[in-house]
Amino acid sequence: MRIRTVGLKLSLALAALVAGALAIVYLAVVPTLKNQLVDGRMEQLERTADAIVIDFARESARPDFVLRDFVATESQIRGARLRIYTYFSKTPPVFLTSIADSRPTGSASEEQDPIAVRAAEHRRTTSGILAQGGSQVAEVAVPFGDGNFLLVSAPLDDALDTVSLVRERLLAAGVLALLAAVLVGMLLSRIFSRRVHRLERAANRIAGGRFDEPVVDSSADELGELARAFDRMREQLATLERARREFIANASHELRTPIFALGGHVELLTDEDMDEPTRREFLSEMRLQIERLTKLATDLLDLSRLDAGRLHVEVV
């Protein structure tokens, strides 16, 4: 289906422009925000794990130290789940066993946590994101002591909820912006279409030979310049029309005189009582009038050729 109205084209163009800008903003903001929040959460867990390892080295020297109590206390203070693993097998494939867990209801399958296993295989701090219970969890595993590993995990629900909120706000703002773009486009198109219709009516008047009404548009934009050009054309055409009418009137007068003279002489020549000298005089006068008519016809033909562009005037 072809779009025929300028207003609809302008509205669609504005909507497409706004949609493209919003798509660029969405692609630039949402993924970046998500990555920044997740990376910030990971860095926070790494700092937490390092601090817990330091606390463990200090507290484990006390005679009343109880590992499970330490894990439970640190979990409450840090706001994260803590698990301490030790090797069940140090040779690949590595198997770990949990010796302390701040969540006593942890399943046996969690003992082979992939982040903890990867940290045990490479003997270094490892971090990653896992899907657990329908949500995403950030985890950091830190080796410490003699074959022990501390696994700190925390859900990413807060960060992902923030990203979802930003995404919803961007989509809502995008819908409002698109509606505003369409409304603004329709309003602007209506304003411009009215001006275009005025120019169209003026052009039809000029094409119909009515040069009395001026073409008025006081704006300084392209439509205003076009209206002023139309008005200059109207004035020139009006001048040409006046000249054409004067020329037709003068040509009619110049043609009427010799034609009337010829008519009179022809009528007189029909008189049988006219003597021969008078007849020759009338014939000579008629020849002059015919030459005058021939000259006028030649001049009119030259003017028509000059107006059609088939005749050029050279000044010598």
Secondary structure, DSSP 8 states (H G I E B T S, - for coil): -----HHHHHHHHHHHHHHHHHHHHHHHHHHHHHHHHHHHHHHHHHHHHHHHHHHHHHHTTSTT--HHHHHHHHHHHHTSEEEEEEEEE-SSS-EEEEEEESSTT--GGGGG-HHHHHHHHHTS-EEEEEEETTEEEEEEEEEETTTEEEEEEEE-HHHHHHHHHHHHHHHHHHHHHHHHHHHHHHHHHHHHHHHHHHHHHHHHHHHTT--SS------SSHHHHHHHHHHHHHHHHHHHHHHHHHHHHHHHHHHHHHHHHHHHHHHHHT-TT--HHHHHHHHHHHHHHHHHHHHHHHHHHHHHHHHHTS------
